[in-house]
Amino acid sequence: MANIKSAQKRAKQTIVRNARNNSQRSMLRTSVKKVLKALQAGDAETAAAAFAVAQPLLDRFASRGLIHKNKAARHKSRLNARIKALKAG
């Protein structure tokens, strides 16, 4: 443990931030998995509804720096393409 007061505070802040980041990253992954699960089941409506929930999460966490903005864009693009292909086919 740190001996200096400012270092002790930084250590506490790191613990809190790590917990928050892990929770948010888990929530994001779960929302993306729900879209993928609906796509594998062949249910375009459920996939579209799940994507509508996942898309703002991807944007929000990319803007906060939890994930890279290009990763968020890539996920949105690929999921949306798969939903469109399922609706068309």
Phi and psi in radians as a Rosetta constraint file:
Dihedral C 1 N 2 CA 2 C 2 CIRCULARHARMONIC -1.232 0.35
Dihedral N 2 CA 2 C 2 N 3 CIRCULARHARMONIC 2.592 0.35
Dihedral C 2 N 3 CA 3 C 3 CIRCULARHARMONIC -1.662 0.35
Dihedral N 3 CA 3 C 3 N 4 CIRCULARHARMONIC -0.504 0.35
Dihedral C 3 N 4 CA 4 C 4 CIRCULARHARMONIC -1.496 0.35
Dihedral N 4 CA 4 C 4 N 5 CIRCULARHARMONIC 2.465 0.35
Dihedral C 4 N 5 CA 5 C 5 CIRCULARHARMONIC -1.032 0.35
Dihedral N 5 CA 5 C 5 N 6 CIRCULARHARMONIC -0.740 0.35
Dihedral C 5 N 6 CA 6 C 6 CIRCULARHARMONIC -1.160 0.35
Dihedral N 6 CA 6 C 6 N 7 CIRCULARHARMONIC -0.614 0.35
Dihedral C 6 N 7 CA 7 C 7 CIRCULARHARMONIC -1.229 0.35
Dihedral N 7 CA 7 C 7 N 8 CIRCULARHARMONIC -0.596 0.35
Dihedral C 7 N 8 CA 8 C 8 CIRCULARHARMONIC -1.124 0.35
Dihedral N 8 CA 8 C 8 N 9 CIRCULARHARMONIC -0.736 0.35
Dihedral C 8 N 9 CA 9 C 9 CIRCULARHARMONIC -1.111 0.35
Dihedral N 9 CA 9 C 9 N 10 CIRCULARHARMONIC -0.773 0.35
Dihedral C 9 N 10 CA 10 C 10 CIRCULARHARMONIC -1.077 0.35
Dihedral N 10 CA 10 C 10 N 11 CIRCULARHARMONIC -0.654 0.35
Dihedral C 10 N 11 CA 11 C 11 CIRCULARHARMONIC -1.123 0.35
Dihedral N 11 CA 11 C 11 N 12 CIRCULARHARMONIC -0.723 0.35
Dihedral C 11 N 12 CA 12 C 12 CIRCULARHARMONIC -1.120 0.35
Dihedral N 12 CA 12 C 12 N 13 CIRCULARHARMONIC -0.763 0.35
Dihedral C 12 N 13 CA 13 C 13 CIRCULARHARMONIC -1.109 0.35
Dihedral N 13 CA 13 C 13 N 14 CIRCULARHARMONIC -0.650 0.35
Dihedral C 13 N 14 CA 14 C 14 CIRCULARHARMONIC -1.089 0.35
Dihedral N 14 CA 14 C 14 N 15 CIRCULARHARMONIC -0.732 0.35
Dihedral C 14 N 15 CA 15 C 15 CIRCULARHARMONIC -1.084 0.35
Dihedral N 15 CA 15 C 15 N 16 CIRCULARHARMONIC -0.804 0.35
Dihedral C 15 N 16 CA 16 C 16 CIRCULARHARMONIC -1.118 0.35
Dihedral N 16 CA 16 C 16 N 17 CIRCULARHARMONIC -0.771 0.35
Dihedral C 16 N 17 CA 17 C 17 CIRCULARHARMONIC -1.182 0.35
Dihedral N 17 CA 17 C 17 N 18 CIRCULARHARMONIC -0.687 0.35
Dihedral C 17 N 18 CA 18 C 18 CIRCULARHARMONIC -1.080 0.35
Dihedral N 18 CA 18 C 18 N 19 CIRCULARHARMONIC -0.729 0.35
Dihedral C 18 N 19 CA 19 C 19 CIRCULARHARMONIC -1.107 0.35
Dihedral N 19 CA 19 C 19 N 20 CIRCULARHARMONIC -0.752 0.35
Dihedral C 19 N 20 CA 20 C 20 CIRCULARHARMONIC -1.149 0.35
Dihedral N 20 CA 20 C 20 N 21 CIRCULARHARMONIC -0.783 0.35
Dihedral C 20 N 21 CA 21 C 21 CIRCULARHARMONIC -1.089 0.35
Dihedral N 21 CA 21 C 21 N 22 CIRCULARHARMONIC -0.752 0.35
Dihedral C 21 N 22 CA 22 C 22 CIRCULARHARMONIC -1.098 0.35
Dihedral N 22 CA 22 C 22 N 23 CIRCULARHARMONIC -0.724 0.35
Dihedral C 22 N 23 CA 23 C 23 CIRCULARHARMONIC -1.117 0.35
Dihedral N 23 CA 23 C 23 N 24 CIRCULARHARMONIC -0.810 0.35
Dihedral C 23 N 24 CA 24 C 24 CIRCULARHARMONIC -1.184 0.35
Dihedral N 24 CA 24 C 24 N 25 CIRCULARHARMONIC -0.678 0.35
Dihedral C 24 N 25 CA 25 C 25 CIRCULARHARMONIC -1.120 0.35
Dihedral N 25 CA 25 C 25 N 26 CIRCULARHARMONIC -0.685 0.35
Dihedral C 25 N 26 CA 26 C 26 CIRCULARHARMONIC -1.129 0.35
Dihedral N 26 CA 26 C 26 N 27 CIRCULARHARMONIC -0.749 0.35
Dihedral C 26 N 27 CA 27 C 27 CIRCULARHARMONIC -1.073 0.35
Dihedral N 27 CA 27 C 27 N 28 CIRCULARHARMONIC -0.714 0.35
Dihedral C 27 N 28 CA 28 C 28 CIRCULARHARMONIC -1.122 0.35
Dihedral N 28 CA 28 C 28 N 29 CIRCULARHARMONIC -0.823 0.35
Dihedral C 28 N 29 CA 29 C 29 CIRCULARHARMONIC -1.095 0.35
Dihedral N 29 CA 29 C 29 N 30 CIRCULARHARMONIC -0.685 0.35
Dihedral C 29 N 30 CA 30 C 30 CIRCULARHARMONIC -1.098 0.35
Dihedral N 30 CA 30 C 30 N 31 CIRCULARHARMONIC -0.749 0.35
Dihedral C 30 N 31 CA 31 C 31 CIRCULARHARMONIC -1.147 0.35
Dihedral N 31 CA 31 C 31 N 32 CIRCULARHARMONIC -0.656 0.35
Dihedral C 31 N 32 CA 32 C 32 CIRCULARHARMONIC -1.201 0.35
Dihedral N 32 CA 32 C 32 N 33 CIRCULARHARMONIC -0.692 0.35
Dihedral C 32 N 33 CA 33 C 33 CIRCULARHARMONIC -1.111 0.35
Dihedral N 33 CA 33 C 33 N 34 CIRCULARHARMONIC -0.586 0.35
Dihedral C 33 N 34 CA 34 C 34 CIRCULARHARMONIC -1.114 0.35
Dihedral N 34 CA 34 C 34 N 35 CIRCULARHARMONIC -0.679 0.35
Dihedral C 34 N 35 CA 35 C 35 CIRCULARHARMONIC -1.137 0.35
Dihedral N 35 CA 35 C 35 N 36 CIRCULARHARMONIC -0.812 0.35
Dihedral C 35 N 36 CA 36 C 36 CIRCULARHARMONIC -1.092 0.35
Dihedral N 36 CA 36 C 36 N 37 CIRCULARHARMONIC -0.670 0.35
Dihedral C 36 N 37 CA 37 C 37 CIRCULARHARMONIC -1.138 0.35
Dihedral N 37 CA 37 C 37 N 38 CIRCULARHARMONIC -0.734 0.35
Dihedral C 37 N 38 CA 38 C 38 CIRCULARHARMONIC -1.147 0.35
Dihedral N 38 CA 38 C 38 N 39 CIRCULARHARMONIC -0.645 0.35
Dihedral C 38 N 39 CA 39 C 39 CIRCULARHARMONIC -1.142 0.35
Dihedral N 39 CA 39 C 39 N 40 CIRCULARHARMONIC -0.731 0.35
Dihedral C 39 N 40 CA 40 C 40 CIRCULARHARMONIC -1.167 0.35
Dihedral N 40 CA 40 C 40 N 41 CIRCULARHARMONIC -0.553 0.35
Dihedral C 40 N 41 CA 41 C 41 CIRCULARHARMONIC -1.326 0.35
Dihedral N 41 CA 41 C 41 N 42 CIRCULARHARMONIC -0.244 0.35
Dihedral C 41 N 42 CA 42 C 42 CIRCULARHARMONIC 1.457 0.35
Dihedral N 42 CA 42 C 42 N 43 CIRCULARHARMONIC 0.324 0.35
Dihedral C 42 N 43 CA 43 C 43 CIRCULARHARMONIC -1.763 0.35
Dihedral N 43 CA 43 C 43 N 44 CIRCULARHARMONIC 1.701 0.35
Dihedral C 43 N 44 CA 44 C 44 CIRCULARHARMONIC -1.200 0.35
Dihedral N 44 CA 44 C 44 N 45 CIRCULARHARMONIC -0.634 0.35
Dihedral C 44 N 45 CA 45 C 45 CIRCULARHARMONIC -1.156 0.35
Dihedral N 45 CA 45 C 45 N 46 CIRCULARHARMONIC -0.807 0.35
Dihedral C 45 N 46 CA 46 C 46 CIRCULARHARMONIC -1.146 0.35
Dihedral N 46 CA 46 C 46 N 47 CIRCULARHARMONIC -0.673 0.35
Dihedral C 46 N 47 CA 47 C 47 CIRCULARHARMONIC -1.111 0.35
Dihedral N 47 CA 47 C 47 N 48 CIRCULARHARMONIC -0.725 0.35
Dihedral C 47 N 48 CA 48 C 48 CIRCULARHARMONIC -1.142 0.35
Dihedral N 48 CA 48 C 48 N 49 CIRCULARHARMONIC -0.697 0.35
Dihedral C 48 N 49 CA 49 C 49 CIRCULARHARMONIC -1.158 0.35
Dihedral N 49 CA 49 C 49 N 50 CIRCULARHARMONIC -0.726 0.35
Dihedral C 49 N 50 CA 50 C 50 CIRCULARHARMONIC -1.181 0.35
Dihedral N 50 CA 50 C 50 N 51 CIRCULARHARMONIC -0.620 0.35
Dihedral C 50 N 51 CA 51 C 51 CIRCULARHARMONIC -1.167 0.35
Dihedral N 51 CA 51 C 51 N 52 CIRCULARHARMONIC -0.615 0.35
Dihedral C 51 N 52 CA 52 C 52 CIRCULARHARMONIC -1.122 0.35
Dihedral N 52 CA 52 C 52 N 53 CIRCULARHARMONIC -0.470 0.35
Dihedral C 52 N 53 CA 53 C 53 CIRCULARHARMONIC -1.447 0.35
Dihedral N 53 CA 53 C 53 N 54 CIRCULARHARMONIC -0.686 0.35
Dihedral C 53 N 54 CA 54 C 54 CIRCULARHARMONIC -1.296 0.35
Dihedral N 54 CA 54 C 54 N 55 CIRCULARHARMONIC -0.594 0.35
Dihedral C 54 N 55 CA 55 C 55 CIRCULARHARMONIC -1.053 0.35
Dihedral N 55 CA 55 C 55 N 56 CIRCULARHARMONIC -0.850 0.35
Dihedral C 55 N 56 CA 56 C 56 CIRCULARHARMONIC -1.155 0.35
Dihedral N 56 CA 56 C 56 N 57 CIRCULARHARMONIC -0.525 0.35
Dihedral C 56 N 57 CA 57 C 57 CIRCULARHARMONIC -1.134 0.35
Dihedral N 57 CA 57 C 57 N 58 CIRCULARHARMONIC -0.768 0.35
Dihedral C 57 N 58 CA 58 C 58 CIRCULARHARMONIC -1.036 0.35
Dihedral N 58 CA 58 C 58 N 59 CIRCULARHARMONIC -0.799 0.35
Dihedral C 58 N 59 CA 59 C 59 CIRCULARHARMONIC -1.104 0.35
Dihedral N 59 CA 59 C 59 N 60 CIRCULARHARMONIC -0.795 0.35
Dihedral C 59 N 60 CA 60 C 60 CIRCULARHARMONIC -1.105 0.35
Dihedral N 60 CA 60 C 60 N 61 CIRCULARHARMONIC -0.812 0.35
Dihedral C 60 N 61 CA 61 C 61 CIRCULARHARMONIC -1.309 0.35
Dihedral N 61 CA 61 C 61 N 62 CIRCULARHARMONIC -0.436 0.35
Dihedral C 61 N 62 CA 62 C 62 CIRCULARHARMONIC -1.233 0.35
Dihedral N 62 CA 62 C 62 N 63 CIRCULARHARMONIC -0.705 0.35
Dihedral C 62 N 63 CA 63 C 63 CIRCULARHARMONIC -1.195 0.35
Dihedral N 63 CA 63 C 63 N 64 CIRCULARHARMONIC -0.488 0.35
Dihedral C 63 N 64 CA 64 C 64 CIRCULARHARMONIC -1.494 0.35
Dihedral N 64 CA 64 C 64 N 65 CIRCULARHARMONIC -0.145 0.35
Dihedral C 64 N 65 CA 65 C 65 CIRCULARHARMONIC 1.552 0.35
Dihedral N 65 CA 65 C 65 N 66 CIRCULARHARMONIC 0.162 0.35
Dihedral C 65 N 66 CA 66 C 66 CIRCULARHARMONIC -1.219 0.35
Dihedral N 66 CA 66 C 66 N 67 CIRCULARHARMONIC -0.683 0.35
Dihedral C 66 N 67 CA 67 C 67 CIRCULARHARMONIC -2.261 0.35
Dihedral N 67 CA 67 C 67 N 68 CIRCULARHARMONIC 2.833 0.35
Dihedral C 67 N 68 CA 68 C 68 CIRCULARHARMONIC -1.280 0.35
Dihedral N 68 CA 68 C 68 N 69 CIRCULARHARMONIC 2.557 0.35
Dihedral C 68 N 69 CA 69 C 69 CIRCULARHARMONIC -1.091 0.35
Dihedral N 69 CA 69 C 69 N 70 CIRCULARHARMONIC -0.573 0.35
Dihedral C 69 N 70 CA 70 C 70 CIRCULARHARMONIC -1.234 0.35
Dihedral N 70 CA 70 C 70 N 71 CIRCULARHARMONIC -0.572 0.35
Dihedral C 70 N 71 CA 71 C 71 CIRCULARHARMONIC -1.153 0.35
Dihedral N 71 CA 71 C 71 N 72 CIRCULARHARMONIC -0.730 0.35
Dihedral C 71 N 72 CA 72 C 72 CIRCULARHARMONIC -1.095 0.35
Dihedral N 72 CA 72 C 72 N 73 CIRCULARHARMONIC -0.774 0.35
Dihedral C 72 N 73 CA 73 C 73 CIRCULARHARMONIC -1.108 0.35
Dihedral N 73 CA 73 C 73 N 74 CIRCULARHARMONIC -0.713 0.35
Dihedral C 73 N 74 CA 74 C 74 CIRCULARHARMONIC -1.110 0.35
Dihedral N 74 CA 74 C 74 N 75 CIRCULARHARMONIC -0.794 0.35
Dihedral C 74 N 75 CA 75 C 75 CIRCULARHARMONIC -1.076 0.35
Dihedral N 75 CA 75 C 75 N 76 CIRCULARHARMONIC -0.812 0.35
Dihedral C 75 N 76 CA 76 C 76 CIRCULARHARMONIC -1.066 0.35
Dihedral N 76 CA 76 C 76 N 77 CIRCULARHARMONIC -0.764 0.35
Dihedral C 76 N 77 CA 77 C 77 CIRCULARHARMONIC -1.119 0.35
Dihedral N 77 CA 77 C 77 N 78 CIRCULARHARMONIC -0.838 0.35
Dihedral C 77 N 78 CA 78 C 78 CIRCULARHARMONIC -1.192 0.35
Dihedral N 78 CA 78 C 78 N 79 CIRCULARHARMONIC -0.717 0.35
Dihedral C 78 N 79 CA 79 C 79 CIRCULARHARMONIC -1.146 0.35
Dihedral N 79 CA 79 C 79 N 80 CIRCULARHARMONIC -0.764 0.35
Dihedral C 79 N 80 CA 80 C 80 CIRCULARHARMONIC -1.111 0.35
Dihedral N 80 CA 80 C 80 N 81 CIRCULARHARMONIC -0.682 0.35
Dihedral C 80 N 81 CA 81 C 81 CIRCULARHARMONIC -1.107 0.35
Dihedral N 81 CA 81 C 81 N 82 CIRCULARHARMONIC -0.720 0.35
Dihedral C 81 N 82 CA 82 C 82 CIRCULARHARMONIC -1.183 0.35
Dihedral N 82 CA 82 C 82 N 83 CIRCULARHARMONIC -0.632 0.35
Dihedral C 82 N 83 CA 83 C 83 CIRCULARHARMONIC -1.166 0.35
Dihedral N 83 CA 83 C 83 N 84 CIRCULARHARMONIC -0.769 0.35
Dihedral C 83 N 84 CA 84 C 84 CIRCULARHARMONIC -1.094 0.35
Dihedral N 84 CA 84 C 84 N 85 CIRCULARHARMONIC -0.709 0.35
Dihedral C 84 N 85 CA 85 C 85 CIRCULARHARMONIC -1.143 0.35
Dihedral N 85 CA 85 C 85 N 86 CIRCULARHARMONIC -0.653 0.35
Dihedral C 85 N 86 CA 86 C 86 CIRCULARHARMONIC -1.211 0.35
Dihedral N 86 CA 86 C 86 N 87 CIRCULARHARMONIC -0.679 0.35
Dihedral C 86 N 87 CA 87 C 87 CIRCULARHARMONIC -1.174 0.35
Dihedral N 87 CA 87 C 87 N 88 CIRCULARHARMONIC -0.688 0.35
Dihedral C 87 N 88 CA 88 C 88 CIRCULARHARMONIC -1.266 0.35
Dihedral N 88 CA 88 C 88 N 89 CIRCULARHARMONIC -0.619 0.35
